[in-house]
Amino acid sequence: MSSHKIADVLTESLPYIQRFKGKTIVIKYGGNAMVDEKLKSSFARDIVLMKSVGMNPIVVHGGGPQIGDTLKKLGKNSEFIDGMRVTDSETMDVVEMVLGGLVNKEIVNLIHQHGGNSIGLTGKDGRLITAKKLKTEIEPTSEIIDLGHVGQVDQIDVSVINLLLQGDFIPVIAPIGVGKDGFSYNINADLVAGAIAESLNAEKLILLTNTAGLLDDKGELMTGMSSSTVKKLIKNGIIHGGMLPKIGCALSAVENGVQRSHIIDGRVSHAVLLEVFTDSGVGTLITTNG
């Protein structure tokens, strides 16, 4: 790249650095970006850069494939219903070990390798996430299925996150909560990221996916949409299938105190950086109607 082009890139990023200094940005980290070594490294570097220029990034991560691999090594089959893992007590022990230990500490270590200062935790630490058992109905019979230790967010207490941010740490959070019944629950990482972003009135919620973003019926990327436009697209069937839960999460966020939600392509190197610091970005942006 020529020196002029480098200067152009740096100049383009300046207004974004000024605008988002001191702002909280919650990033859900998952998919290819968590598996590919180059993408893992570029993600960690993006997070450290954001922190270095005065933003407050918070990482919430998944780890489904890693859980599946570990269960397989232990000779335990993974059972899914409507895309959700059936989680008995033994499986939950593995989930906690993999998400709260192996995966969480690998992300923390990657951030440290790129010069950041990070602390990893689960929703059980500091009573961050109080969970409740998820009850799901299977269509078309509306039969209620017991998925075991699969939960949903009941309450968020952001005290421990605020403490870490005041200490200039980057929080890395595994989506495990504890119920009032004392049991641990595995919760969808998108939902946890959204709930934390809402509780903090974050500037941005960024959801990494293995797709280019939200596509229309012609396969073109849709972006810069208000929440009312998104609702119309859902009603008209343009947005459907597997993207609905992510869109629902992004929509809920902007309707509950988050300024902007982004669904971005985690397969692109430095996707977070491109979305936050450039005019064009690399995904779908959803804002409030205002």
Backbone as CSV, one residue per row, in Angstrom:
resi,resn,N_x,N_y,N_z,CA_x,CA_y,CA_z,C_x,C_y,C_z
1,MET,0.846,-1.190,0.000,0.000,0.000,0.000,0.887,1.248,0.000
2,SER,0.543,2.246,-0.829,1.339,3.467,-0.896,1.147,4.295,0.367
3,SER,2.087,5.211,0.604,2.021,6.050,1.807,0.778,6.930,1.779
4,HIS,0.337,7.356,0.558,-0.873,8.183,0.442,-2.107,7.394,0.861
5,LYS,-2.175,6.129,0.427,-3.325,5.291,0.778,-3.362,5.018,2.282
6,ILE,-2.185,4.790,2.861,-2.114,4.582,4.309,-2.616,5.828,5.037
7,ALA,-2.190,6.996,4.554,-2.629,8.255,5.163,-4.143,8.418,5.042
8,ASP,-4.699,8.040,3.885,-6.153,8.136,3.673,-6.910,7.258,4.673
9,VAL,-6.405,6.037,4.862,-7.045,5.099,5.797,-7.016,5.659,7.217
10,LEU,-5.856,6.162,7.615,-5.723,6.709,8.968,-6.621,7.927,9.165
11,THR,-6.702,8.781,8.142,-7.546,9.976,8.219,-9.017,9.600,8.318
12,GLU,-9.423,8.572,7.566,-10.821,8.131,7.594,-11.209,7.626,8.982
13,SER,-10.260,7.035,9.687,-10.574,6.471,10.997,-10.687,7.525,12.098
14,LEU,-10.097,8.705,11.895,-10.046,9.720,12.952,-11.411,10.118,13.516
15,PRO,-12.410,10.441,12.674,-13.716,10.833,13.244,-14.342,9.736,14.094
16,TYR,-14.103,8.474,13.726,-14.673,7.358,14.475,-13.976,7.197,15.828
17,ILE,-12.655,7.404,15.822,-11.909,7.343,17.083,-12.409,8.430,18.026
18,GLN,-12.601,9.643,17.490,-13.081,10.751,18.315,-14.507,10.496,18.812
19,ARG,-15.336,9.983,17.932,-16.754,9.780,18.249,-16.966,8.699,19.303
20,PHE,-16.168,7.631,19.230,-16.411,6.477,20.099,-15.463,6.379,21.289
21,LYS,-14.630,7.393,21.494,-13.744,7.405,22.655,-14.584,7.386,23.932
22,GLY,-14.273,6.460,24.825,-15.016,6.351,26.080,-16.321,5.587,25.970
23,LYS,-16.687,5.167,24.760,-17.953,4.449,24.546,-17.758,2.947,24.723
24,THR,-18.827,2.280,25.134,-18.804,0.828,25.336,-19.297,0.105,24.093
25,ILE,-18.537,-0.872,23.646,-18.888,-1.658,22.466,-18.842,-3.140,22.853
26,VAL,-19.979,-3.823,22.735,-20.065,-5.244,23.086,-19.967,-6.069,21.805
27,ILE,-19.027,-6.996,21.783,-18.790,-7.813,20.586,-19.040,-9.271,20.910
28,LYS,-19.949,-9.898,20.145,-20.141,-11.344,20.267,-19.194,-12.015,19.281
29,TYR,-18.306,-12.827,19.838,-17.239,-13.466,19.071,-17.568,-14.943,18.883
30,GLY,-17.640,-15.378,17.619,-17.968,-16.770,17.348,-17.728,-17.119,15.891
31,GLY,-18.128,-18.322,15.499,-18.009,-18.748,14.101,-16.578,-18.954,13.661
32,ASN,-16.336,-18.740,12.352,-15.017,-18.949,11.757,-13.920,-18.139,12.448
33,ALA,-14.283,-16.946,12.917,-13.304,-16.060,13.547,-12.705,-16.676,14.801
34,MET,-13.385,-17.683,15.373,-12.889,-18.353,16.572,-12.077,-19.608,16.261
35,VAL,-12.047,-19.997,14.996,-11.411,-21.269,14.614,-10.149,-21.039,13.777
36,ASP,-10.240,-20.175,12.787,-9.123,-19.886,11.891,-8.040,-19.092,12.632
37,GLU,-6.793,-19.559,12.571,-5.709,-18.945,13.352,-5.460,-17.486,12.986
38,LYS,-5.475,-17.171,11.677,-5.241,-15.781,11.247,-6.377,-14.874,11.698
39,LEU,-7.618,-15.378,11.606,-8.775,-14.582,12.027,-8.767,-14.370,13.536
40,LYS,-8.354,-15.388,14.291,-8.258,-15.255,15.745,-7.279,-14.138,16.108
41,SER,-6.155,-14.143,15.424,-5.126,-13.139,15.693,-5.607,-11.736,15.313
42,SER,-6.263,-11.618,14.144,-6.730,-10.297,13.694,-7.827,-9.766,14.609
43,PHE,-8.681,-10.672,15.123,-9.738,-10.248,16.055,-9.122,-9.676,17.329
44,ALA,-8.167,-10.409,17.907,-7.526,-9.946,19.146,-6.846,-8.603,18.944
45,ARG,-6.201,-8.433,17.802,-5.517,-7.173,17.499,-6.523,-6.024,17.393
46,ASP,-7.675,-6.298,16.759,-8.738,-5.284,16.640,-9.200,-4.822,18.015
47,ILE,-9.416,-5.789,18.924,-9.912,-5.474,20.263,-8.899,-4.619,21.022
48,VAL,-7.621,-4.977,20.913,-6.570,-4.216,21.592,-6.469,-2.807,21.017
49,LEU,-6.599,-2.676,19.704,-6.547,-1.351,19.077,-7.703,-0.477,19.560
50,MET,-8.900,-1.059,19.623,-10.064,-0.313,20.110,-9.817,0.216,21.527
51,LYS,-9.283,-0.658,22.384,-8.993,-0.253,23.769,-7.916,0.825,23.799
52,SER,-6.923,0.692,22.929,-5.786,1.619,22.920,-6.183,3.038,22.527
53,VAL,-7.254,3.182,21.731,-7.691,4.522,21.319,-8.864,5.029,22.170
54,GLY,-9.073,4.355,23.318,-10.012,4.912,24.293,-11.408,4.329,24.313
55,MET,-11.680,3.312,23.495,-12.992,2.662,23.532,-13.004,1.596,24.628
56,ASN,-14.201,1.133,24.980,-14.342,0.079,25.992,-14.956,-1.174,25.371
57,PRO,-14.131,-2.002,24.720,-14.672,-3.241,24.141,-14.932,-4.294,25.210
58,ILE,-16.038,-5.030,25.057,-16.380,-6.163,25.915,-16.654,-7.340,24.993
59,VAL,-15.989,-8.454,25.221,-16.127,-9.623,24.358,-16.996,-10.673,25.052
60,VAL,-18.029,-11.141,24.345,-18.823,-12.293,24.781,-18.610,-13.379,23.734
61,HIS,-18.228,-14.569,24.156,-17.873,-15.591,23.166,-18.739,-16.837,23.269
62,GLY,-18.832,-17.532,22.138,-19.462,-18.839,22.098,-18.403,-19.918,22.184
63,GLY,-18.719,-21.085,21.596,-17.747,-22.187,21.597,-18.386,-23.534,21.335
64,GLY,-19.493,-23.537,20.572,-20.206,-24.774,20.255,-19.337,-25.863,19.653
65,PRO,-18.557,-25.565,18.600,-17.713,-26.608,17.985,-16.689,-27.184,18.966
66,GLN,-16.121,-26.322,19.795,-15.135,-26.785,20.778,-15.786,-27.703,21.816
67,ILE,-17.019,-27.384,22.219,-17.751,-28.238,23.153,-18.008,-29.606,22.511
68,GLY,-18.468,-29.553,21.245,-18.740,-30.786,20.503,-17.514,-31.671,20.376
69,ASP,-16.356,-31.061,20.080,-15.101,-31.817,19.933,-14.710,-32.493,21.243
70,THR,-14.858,-31.754,22.345,-14.475,-32.307,23.652,-15.408,-33.447,24.055
71,LEU,-16.702,-33.265,23.828,-17.662,-34.336,24.134,-17.341,-35.598,23.336
72,LYS,-16.958,-35.389,22.067,-16.623,-36.522,21.194,-15.411,-37.271,21.737
73,LYS,-14.406,-36.526,22.188,-13.199,-37.148,22.762,-13.536,-37.958,24.014
74,LEU,-14.569,-37.490,24.735,-14.974,-38.185,25.962,-15.974,-39.310,25.685
75,GLY,-16.292,-39.504,24.387,-17.201,-40.581,24.002,-18.662,-40.283,24.263
76,LYS,-19.010,-38.980,24.328,-20.393,-38.598,24.590,-20.979,-37.941,23.343
77,ASN,-22.126,-38.420,22.893,-22.765,-37.877,21.702,-23.436,-36.547,21.997
78,SER,-23.437,-35.661,20.977,-24.144,-34.388,21.081,-25.523,-34.536,20.455
79,GLU,-26.542,-34.171,21.209,-27.913,-34.225,20.702,-28.466,-32.805,20.591
80,PHE,-29.052,-32.497,19.427,-29.594,-31.155,19.211,-31.088,-31.226,18.909
81,ILE,-31.834,-30.251,19.428,-33.254,-30.086,19.096,-33.447,-28.637,18.683
82,ASP,-33.902,-28.418,17.458,-34.058,-27.065,16.910,-32.776,-26.246,17.049
83,GLY,-31.639,-26.893,16.815,-30.351,-26.196,16.849,-29.789,-25.966,18.240
84,MET,-30.504,-26.417,19.283,-30.034,-26.223,20.658,-29.546,-27.544,21.243
85,ARG,-28.400,-27.477,21.921,-27.783,-28.670,22.470,-28.542,-29.147,23.713
86,VAL,-28.944,-30.395,23.709,-29.536,-30.985,24.907,-28.402,-31.161,25.920
87,THR,-28.570,-30.573,27.111,-27.460,-30.459,28.054,-27.819,-31.074,29.408
88,ASP,-27.410,-32.329,29.603,-27.610,-32.950,30.915,-26.482,-32.477,31.851
89,SER,-26.494,-32.952,33.106,-25.517,-32.476,34.101,-24.081,-32.757,33.681
90,GLU,-23.857,-33.925,33.106,-22.510,-34.300,32.678,-22.034,-33.401,31.537
91,THR,-22.941,-33.144,30.582,-22.607,-32.257,29.461,-22.350,-30.842,29.962
92,MET,-23.140,-30.385,30.947,-22.959,-29.042,31.495,-21.579,-28.890,32.124
93,ASP,-21.086,-29.943,32.774,-19.722,-29.912,33.336,-18.698,-29.666,32.231
94,VAL,-18.901,-30.329,31.087,-17.997,-30.157,29.939,-18.123,-28.740,29.368
95,VAL,-19.363,-28.241,29.272,-19.604,-26.873,28.773,-18.851,-25.861,29.635
96,GLU,-18.956,-26.003,30.945,-18.256,-25.074,31.843,-16.750,-25.179,31.689
97,MET,-16.251,-26.400,31.555,-14.822,-26.628,31.407,-14.298,-26.004,30.108
98,VAL,-15.041,-26.197,29.017,-14.593,-25.722,27.702,-14.800,-24.211,27.552
99,LEU,-16.035,-23.733,27.833,-16.320,-22.308,27.658,-15.610,-21.448,28.702
100,GLY,-15.791,-21.821,29.975,-15.235,-21.009,31.050,-13.737,-21.165,31.228
101,GLY,-13.194,-22.267,30.741,-11.762,-22.517,30.885,-11.014,-22.389,29.580
102,LEU,-11.035,-23.461,28.807,-10.226,-23.558,27.583,-10.418,-22.385,26.622
103,VAL,-11.651,-22.163,26.170,-11.919,-21.130,25.159,-11.705,-19.731,25.732
104,ASN,-12.266,-19.501,26.911,-12.170,-18.171,27.531,-10.719,-17.747,27.721
105,LYS,-9.908,-18.647,28.247,-8.510,-18.280,28.541,-7.668,-18.178,27.272
106,GLU,-8.069,-18.895,26.226,-7.345,-18.743,24.955,-7.551,-17.329,24.399
107,ILE,-8.778,-16.817,24.496,-9.067,-15.458,24.008,-8.312,-14.422,24.845
108,VAL,-8.350,-14.609,26.161,-7.616,-13.714,27.065,-6.133,-13.700,26.691
109,ASN,-5.574,-14.875,26.454,-4.152,-14.995,26.113,-3.837,-14.316,24.782
110,LEU,-4.724,-14.477,23.788,-4.522,-13.826,22.483,-4.497,-12.304,22.634
111,ILE,-5.394,-11.778,23.448,-5.430,-10.329,23.688,-4.127,-9.876,24.353
112,HIS,-3.643,-10.673,25.307,-2.379,-10.337,25.976,-1.205,-10.369,24.995
113,GLN,-1.223,-11.338,24.075,-0.139,-11.448,23.085,-0.049,-10.208,22.202
114,HIS,-1.195,-9.528,22.031,-1.215,-8.319,21.193,-1.127,-7.042,22.031
115,GLY,-0.724,-7.196,23.285,-0.447,-6.014,24.108,-1.608,-5.499,24.923
116,GLY,-2.716,-6.236,24.951,-3.875,-5.806,25.733,-3.818,-6.327,27.158
117,ASN,-4.784,-5.917,27.956,-4.875,-6.359,29.350,-6.298,-6.847,29.574
118,SER,-6.471,-8.146,29.732,-7.801,-8.741,29.721,-8.037,-9.634,30.934
119,ILE,-9.292,-9.738,31.341,-9.679,-10.682,32.386,-10.881,-11.480,31.882
120,GLY,-10.794,-12.807,32.010,-11.881,-13.677,31.568,-12.765,-14.078,32.741
121,LEU,-14.051,-14.175,32.470,-15.004,-14.573,33.500,-16.222,-15.226,32.865
122,THR,-17.018,-15.877,33.685,-18.308,-16.383,33.215,-19.394,-15.547,33.876
123,GLY,-20.623,-15.782,33.473,-21.746,-15.067,34.069,-21.971,-15.414,35.524
124,LYS,-21.267,-16.450,36.008,-21.378,-16.847,37.416,-20.541,-15.932,38.312
125,ASP,-19.545,-15.270,37.736,-18.668,-14.386,38.514,-19.365,-13.059,38.804
126,GLY,-19.319,-12.647,40.072,-19.923,-11.372,40.443,-21.412,-11.306,40.184
127,ARG,-22.064,-12.489,40.121,-23.511,-12.556,39.822,-23.873,-11.789,38.553
128,LEU,-22.960,-11.842,37.592,-23.158,-11.120,36.330,-24.435,-11.562,35.612
129,ILE,-24.624,-12.872,35.471,-25.819,-13.376,34.766,-26.612,-14.302,35.679
130,THR,-27.818,-13.868,36.028,-28.758,-14.775,36.677,-29.592,-15.393,35.563
131,ALA,-29.624,-16.718,35.532,-30.286,-17.427,34.430,-31.571,-18.077,34.903
132,LYS,-32.387,-18.455,33.960,-33.530,-19.318,34.254,-33.625,-20.360,33.150
133,LYS,-34.214,-21.463,33.477,-34.306,-22.589,32.543,-35.098,-22.185,31.304
134,LEU,-34.570,-22.536,30.134,-35.269,-22.239,28.878,-36.306,-23.314,28.598
135,LYS,-37.525,-22.869,28.390,-38.588,-23.793,27.992,-38.888,-23.534,26.525
136,THR,-38.751,-24.561,25.720,-38.948,-24.382,24.284,-40.050,-25.287,23.760
137,GLU,-40.841,-24.732,22.846,-41.918,-25.501,22.218,-41.498,-25.922,20.825
138,ILE,-41.763,-27.159,20.487,-41.417,-27.689,19.167,-42.661,-27.652,18.284
139,GLU,-42.512,-26.976,17.151,-43.626,-26.918,16.184,-43.674,-28.221,15.385
140,PRO,-44.823,-28.637,14.824,-46.126,-27.949,14.921,-46.972,-28.418,16.097
141,THR,-46.412,-29.299,16.949,-47.225,-29.894,18.025,-47.282,-29.022,19.273
142,SER,-46.394,-27.998,19.342,-46.264,-27.146,20.535,-45.881,-27.957,21.776
143,GLU,-45.212,-29.082,21.540,-44.745,-29.912,22.647,-43.597,-29.198,23.362
144,ILE,-43.665,-29.120,24.701,-42.607,-28.479,25.475,-41.484,-29.489,25.717
145,ILE,-40.279,-29.130,25.268,-39.120,-30.019,25.358,-38.193,-29.555,26.482
146,ASP,-37.710,-30.497,27.258,-36.753,-30.195,28.320,-35.339,-30.381,27.763
147,LEU,-34.609,-29.274,27.645,-33.252,-29.319,27.099,-32.204,-29.446,28.198
148,GLY,-32.643,-29.596,29.425,-31.690,-29.725,30.526,-31.150,-28.375,30.967
149,HIS,-29.811,-28.265,31.006,-29.166,-27.050,31.517,-28.986,-25.987,30.420
150,VAL,-30.015,-25.769,29.644,-30.014,-24.690,28.650,-30.873,-23.572,29.228
151,GLY,-30.310,-22.369,29.266,-31.012,-21.286,29.948,-31.241,-20.058,29.101
152,GLN,-31.889,-19.100,29.720,-32.043,-17.774,29.135,-31.717,-16.754,30.213
153,VAL,-31.456,-15.534,29.795,-31.076,-14.490,30.744,-32.297,-14.070,31.554
154,ASP,-32.128,-14.074,32.867,-33.168,-13.567,33.759,-32.822,-12.140,34.183
155,GLN,-31.598,-11.977,34.722,-31.137,-10.656,35.132,-29.652,-10.494,34.827
156,ILE,-29.253,-9.234,34.608,-27.839,-8.899,34.415,-27.431,-7.913,35.503
157,ASP,-26.296,-8.195,36.159,-25.720,-7.269,37.122,-24.343,-6.880,36.589
158,VAL,-24.218,-5.639,36.128,-22.994,-5.223,35.421,-21.908,-4.688,36.363
159,SER,-22.101,-4.836,37.676,-21.125,-4.283,38.640,-19.706,-4.760,38.352
160,VAL,-19.546,-6.066,38.128,-18.203,-6.617,37.914,-17.607,-6.120,36.589
161,ILE,-18.451,-5.923,35.569,-17.954,-5.373,34.290,-17.470,-3.944,34.491
162,ASN,-18.259,-3.125,35.187,-17.859,-1.736,35.431,-16.556,-1.658,36.209
163,LEU,-16.387,-2.584,37.155,-15.154,-2.634,37.944,-13.950,-2.916,37.040
164,LEU,-14.127,-3.862,36.096,-13.042,-4.203,35.167,-12.734,-3.049,34.220
165,LEU,-13.774,-2.388,33.739,-13.564,-1.254,32.829,-12.847,-0.109,33.543
166,GLN,-13.216,0.128,34.792,-12.536,1.171,35.578,-11.061,0.840,35.771
167,GLY,-10.774,-0.469,35.851,-9.389,-0.921,35.995,-8.658,-1.018,34.670
168,ASP,-9.312,-0.590,33.594,-8.722,-0.577,32.249,-8.479,-1.978,31.686
169,PHE,-9.299,-2.940,32.118,-9.226,-4.289,31.578,-10.250,-4.480,30.453
170,ILE,-9.982,-5.460,29.592,-10.939,-5.877,28.568,-11.644,-7.126,29.101
171,PRO,-12.947,-7.062,29.432,-13.653,-8.245,29.911,-13.920,-9.231,28.772
172,VAL,-13.673,-10.510,29.039,-13.990,-11.580,28.094,-14.931,-12.533,28.816
173,ILE,-16.162,-12.657,28.323,-17.230,-13.304,29.088,-17.740,-14.576,28.404
174,ALA,-17.770,-15.671,29.156,-18.372,-16.921,28.691,-19.853,-16.922,29.081
175,PRO,-20.742,-17.356,28.177,-22.197,-17.220,28.390,-22.804,-18.314,29.275
176,ILE,-22.322,-18.380,30.506,-22.837,-19.340,31.479,-23.409,-18.567,32.654
177,GLY,-24.634,-18.862,33.031,-25.257,-18.209,34.167,-25.638,-19.219,35.223
178,VAL,-26.053,-18.698,36.354,-26.512,-19.583,37.418,-27.933,-19.181,37.797
179,GLY,-28.793,-20.182,37.969,-30.184,-19.919,38.303,-30.387,-19.746,39.793
180,LYS,-31.552,-19.241,40.160,-31.895,-19.126,41.577,-32.024,-20.511,42.202
181,ASP,-32.133,-21.532,41.341,-32.175,-22.925,41.815,-30.771,-23.475,42.106
182,GLY,-29.744,-22.648,41.835,-28.366,-23.073,42.104,-27.703,-23.818,40.974
183,PHE,-28.451,-24.129,39.907,-27.889,-24.877,38.776,-27.233,-23.928,37.773
184,SER,-26.219,-24.446,37.076,-25.569,-23.699,35.994,-26.352,-23.884,34.708
185,TYR,-26.352,-22.837,33.866,-27.062,-22.896,32.586,-26.200,-22.337,31.463
186,ASN,-26.209,-23.038,30.349,-25.552,-22.588,29.126,-26.557,-21.721,28.357
187,ILE,-26.146,-20.517,27.981,-27.056,-19.567,27.331,-26.482,-19.180,25.972
188,ASN,-27.347,-18.980,25.004,-26.928,-18.525,23.669,-26.093,-17.243,23.794
189,ALA,-24.911,-17.246,23.192,-23.971,-16.126,23.345,-24.494,-14.829,22.730
190,ASP,-25.252,-14.915,21.635,-25.849,-13.709,21.041,-26.766,-13.029,22.051
191,LEU,-27.592,-13.842,22.725,-28.551,-13.298,23.686,-27.842,-12.678,24.886
192,VAL,-26.773,-13.313,25.332,-26.001,-12.761,26.445,-25.361,-11.428,26.047
193,ALA,-24.755,-11.394,24.862,-24.139,-10.151,24.378,-25.174,-9.035,24.287
194,GLY,-26.356,-9.366,23.755,-27.421,-8.377,23.634,-27.884,-7.871,24.986
195,ALA,-28.070,-8.789,25.935,-28.545,-8.413,27.273,-27.518,-7.537,27.993
196,ILE,-26.236,-7.858,27.843,-25.181,-7.048,28.467,-25.119,-5.668,27.815
197,ALA,-25.208,-5.622,26.485,-25.200,-4.332,25.767,-26.365,-3.451,26.220
198,GLU,-27.549,-4.055,26.379,-28.721,-3.301,26.835,-28.522,-2.785,28.258
199,SER,-28.005,-3.631,29.127,-27.817,-3.256,30.537,-26.804,-2.132,30.703
200,LEU,-25.849,-2.056,29.786,-24.813,-1.022,29.843,-25.152,0.203,28.991
201,ASN,-26.307,0.164,28.298,-26.637,1.214,27.318,-25.454,1.443,26.373
202,ALA,-24.936,0.354,25.833,-23.734,0.401,24.992,-23.963,1.221,23.726
203,GLU,-22.887,1.738,23.212,-22.934,2.464,21.935,-23.229,1.498,20.793
204,LYS,-22.587,0.309,20.843,-22.739,-0.659,19.763,-22.820,-2.092,20.304
205,LEU,-23.598,-2.893,19.589,-23.576,-4.345,19.731,-23.126,-4.895,18.386
206,ILE,-22.053,-5.672,18.382,-21.528,-6.246,17.135,-21.599,-7.760,17.225
207,LEU,-22.325,-8.377,16.301,-22.472,-9.835,16.263,-21.698,-10.384,15.073
208,LEU,-20.687,-11.204,15.336,-19.926,-11.835,14.255,-20.659,-13.079,13.762
209,THR,-20.722,-13.245,12.445,-21.397,-14.395,11.847,-20.500,-15.019,10.778
210,ASN,-20.983,-16.111,10.189,-20.279,-16.736,9.064,-20.941,-16.374,7.742
211,THR,-21.647,-15.236,7.715,-22.263,-14.752,6.477,-21.853,-13.299,6.257
212,ALA,-22.156,-12.777,5.072,-21.788,-11.395,4.751,-22.592,-10.375,5.549
213,GLY,-23.660,-10.837,6.180,-24.571,-9.929,6.882,-25.991,-10.283,6.492
214,LEU,-26.852,-9.303,6.514,-28.254,-9.517,6.151,-28.432,-9.286,4.655
215,LEU,-28.890,-10.318,3.944,-29.019,-10.236,2.490,-30.480,-10.150,2.088
216,ASP,-30.765,-9.398,1.002,-32.128,-9.347,0.482,-32.384,-10.557,-0.415
217,ASP,-33.574,-10.597,-1.050,-33.924,-11.771,-1.859,-33.098,-11.889,-3.140
218,LYS,-32.290,-10.848,-3.450,-31.396,-10.901,-4.607,-29.954,-11.216,-4.180
219,GLY,-29.769,-11.433,-2.873,-28.436,-11.738,-2.369,-27.575,-10.519,-2.128
220,GLU,-28.194,-9.316,-2.163,-27.443,-8.080,-1.934,-27.436,-7.747,-0.440
221,LEU,-26.316,-7.204,0.037,-26.188,-6.844,1.444,-27.085,-5.657,1.778
222,MET,-27.862,-5.811,2.850,-28.706,-4.709,3.324,-28.060,-4.096,4.551
223,THR,-28.012,-2.757,4.609,-27.416,-2.091,5.757,-28.057,-0.726,5.953
224,GLY,-27.719,-0.083,7.064,-28.266,1.247,7.350,-29.770,1.258,7.497
225,MET,-30.317,0.251,8.181,-31.773,0.125,8.302,-32.249,0.501,9.698
226,SER,-33.445,1.086,9.754,-34.065,1.383,11.037,-34.758,0.128,11.554
227,SER,-35.092,0.116,12.846,-35.757,-1.049,13.431,-37.120,-1.288,12.786
228,SER,-37.819,-0.202,12.402,-39.139,-0.368,11.771,-39.016,-1.021,10.396
229,THR,-37.954,-0.684,9.652,-37.707,-1.308,8.345,-37.429,-2.794,8.504
230,VAL,-36.637,-3.134,9.507,-36.300,-4.538,9.757,-37.569,-5.335,10.082
231,LYS,-38.440,-4.753,10.892,-39.696,-5.427,11.266,-40.561,-5.696,10.038
232,LYS,-40.586,-4.737,9.112,-41.357,-4.921,7.867,-40.772,-6.063,7.032
233,LEU,-39.445,-6.117,6.978,-38.773,-7.179,6.211,-39.051,-8.556,6.803
234,ILE,-39.148,-8.627,8.133,-39.478,-9.898,8.793,-40.925,-10.273,8.475
235,LYS,-41.808,-9.284,8.575,-43.233,-9.519,8.312,-43.468,-9.982,6.876
236,ASN,-42.691,-9.423,5.936,-42.847,-9.763,4.518,-42.082,-11.026,4.115
237,GLY,-41.379,-11.627,5.080,-40.674,-12.878,4.802,-39.326,-12.717,4.122
238,ILE,-38.849,-11.456,3.956,-37.531,-11.228,3.337,-36.441,-11.730,4.281
239,ILE,-36.617,-11.432,5.587,-35.712,-11.968,6.604,-36.382,-13.199,7.202
240,HIS,-35.712,-14.338,7.108,-36.325,-15.571,7.592,-35.233,-16.584,7.957
241,GLY,-35.664,-17.711,8.474,-34.744,-18.832,8.720,-33.723,-18.552,9.802
242,GLY,-32.513,-19.039,9.562,-31.452,-19.022,10.559,-31.008,-17.646,11.011
243,MET,-31.243,-16.622,10.189,-30.811,-15.280,10.564,-31.783,-14.603,11.538
244,LEU,-32.993,-15.134,11.674,-34.005,-14.499,12.525,-33.569,-14.307,13.983
245,PRO,-32.996,-15.329,14.638,-32.585,-15.118,16.029,-31.572,-13.988,16.199
246,LYS,-30.581,-13.920,15.269,-29.575,-12.863,15.345,-30.208,-11.492,15.124
247,ILE,-31.101,-11.409,14.128,-31.785,-10.148,13.850,-32.638,-9.746,15.052
248,GLY,-33.320,-10.726,15.643,-34.155,-10.451,16.816,-33.330,-9.876,17.952
249,CYS,-32.137,-10.418,18.138,-31.221,-9.952,19.174,-30.759,-8.518,18.885
250,ALA,-30.374,-8.265,17.631,-29.923,-6.928,17.222,-31.045,-5.901,17.353
251,LEU,-32.241,-6.321,17.005,-33.433,-5.460,17.060,-33.761,-5.099,18.501
252,SER,-33.759,-6.103,19.365,-34.044,-5.880,20.785,-33.057,-4.876,21.378
253,ALA,-31.798,-5.005,20.990,-30.761,-4.118,21.529,-31.038,-2.651,21.207
254,VAL,-31.322,-2.350,19.922,-31.527,-0.943,19.551,-32.844,-0.385,20.093
255,GLU,-33.757,-1.289,20.463,-35.017,-0.822,21.049,-34.942,-0.719,22.573
256,ASN,-33.766,-1.096,23.119,-33.605,-1.080,24.580,-32.302,-0.419,25.015
257,GLY,-31.976,0.701,24.373,-30.880,1.536,24.864,-29.568,1.483,24.122
258,VAL,-29.393,0.508,23.220,-28.152,0.433,22.433,-28.319,1.302,21.185
259,GLN,-27.293,2.090,20.862,-27.416,3.040,19.745,-27.444,2.349,18.378
260,ARG,-26.570,1.364,18.203,-26.463,0.692,16.902,-26.125,-0.775,17.088
261,SER,-26.734,-1.617,16.249,-26.387,-3.036,16.199,-25.783,-3.359,14.843
262,HIS,-24.780,-4.208,14.848,-24.099,-4.595,13.607,-24.061,-6.118,13.514
263,ILE,-24.403,-6.645,12.358,-24.215,-8.068,12.083,-23.166,-8.132,10.976
264,ILE,-21.977,-8.660,11.314,-20.855,-8.542,10.389,-20.245,-9.899,10.052
265,ASP,-19.477,-9.895,8.974,-18.875,-11.117,8.443,-17.557,-11.416,9.154
266,GLY,-17.593,-12.362,10.098,-16.400,-12.718,10.851,-15.358,-13.460,10.039
267,ARG,-15.706,-13.829,8.787,-14.733,-14.517,7.921,-13.755,-13.540,7.289
268,VAL,-14.041,-12.237,7.424,-13.183,-11.185,6.863,-12.136,-10.791,7.907
269,SER,-10.885,-10.777,7.508,-9.817,-10.377,8.419,-10.039,-8.944,8.896
270,HIS,-9.880,-8.706,10.179,-10.079,-7.392,10.812,-11.494,-6.842,10.596
271,ALA,-12.475,-7.746,10.616,-13.877,-7.346,10.376,-14.358,-6.300,11.374
272,VAL,-14.023,-6.472,12.643,-14.475,-5.529,13.679,-13.898,-4.146,13.419
273,LEU,-12.624,-4.100,13.101,-11.937,-2.843,12.815,-12.574,-2.128,11.627
274,LEU,-12.830,-2.880,10.559,-13.427,-2.300,9.353,-14.831,-1.765,9.626
275,GLU,-15.576,-2.452,10.484,-16.940,-2.012,10.781,-16.953,-0.755,11.647
276,VAL,-16.037,-0.673,12.586,-16.041,0.443,13.544,-15.327,1.682,13.001
277,PHE,-14.261,1.492,12.221,-13.395,2.612,11.865,-13.511,3.104,10.421
278,THR,-14.359,2.488,9.598,-14.448,2.937,8.202,-15.877,3.319,7.828
279,ASP,-16.001,4.072,6.738,-17.302,4.532,6.267,-18.163,3.387,5.745
280,SER,-17.529,2.446,5.028,-18.307,1.405,4.346,-18.664,0.225,5.245
281,GLY,-17.751,-0.170,6.162,-18.004,-1.301,7.042,-18.034,-2.607,6.277
282,VAL,-18.393,-3.705,6.969,-18.399,-5.021,6.331,-19.635,-5.819,6.687
283,GLY,-20.723,-5.149,7.005,-21.918,-5.909,7.386,-23.171,-5.071,7.411
284,THR,-24.151,-5.540,8.169,-25.467,-4.900,8.261,-25.554,-4.059,9.523
285,LEU,-25.952,-2.802,9.339,-26.110,-1.869,10.462,-27.615,-1.641,10.700
286,ILE,-28.018,-1.756,11.973,-29.409,-1.508,12.353,-29.426,-0.417,13.420
287,THR,-30.266,0.588,13.223,-30.351,1.696,14.177,-31.793,1.855,14.657
288,THR,-31.956,2.711,15.659,-33.307,3.025,16.126,-34.032,3.830,15.052
289,ASN,-35.332,4.030,15.243,-36.107,4.785,14.259,-35.807,6.270,14.278
290,GLY,-35.270,6.702,15.439,-35.036,8.144,15.600,-34.037,8.685,14.625
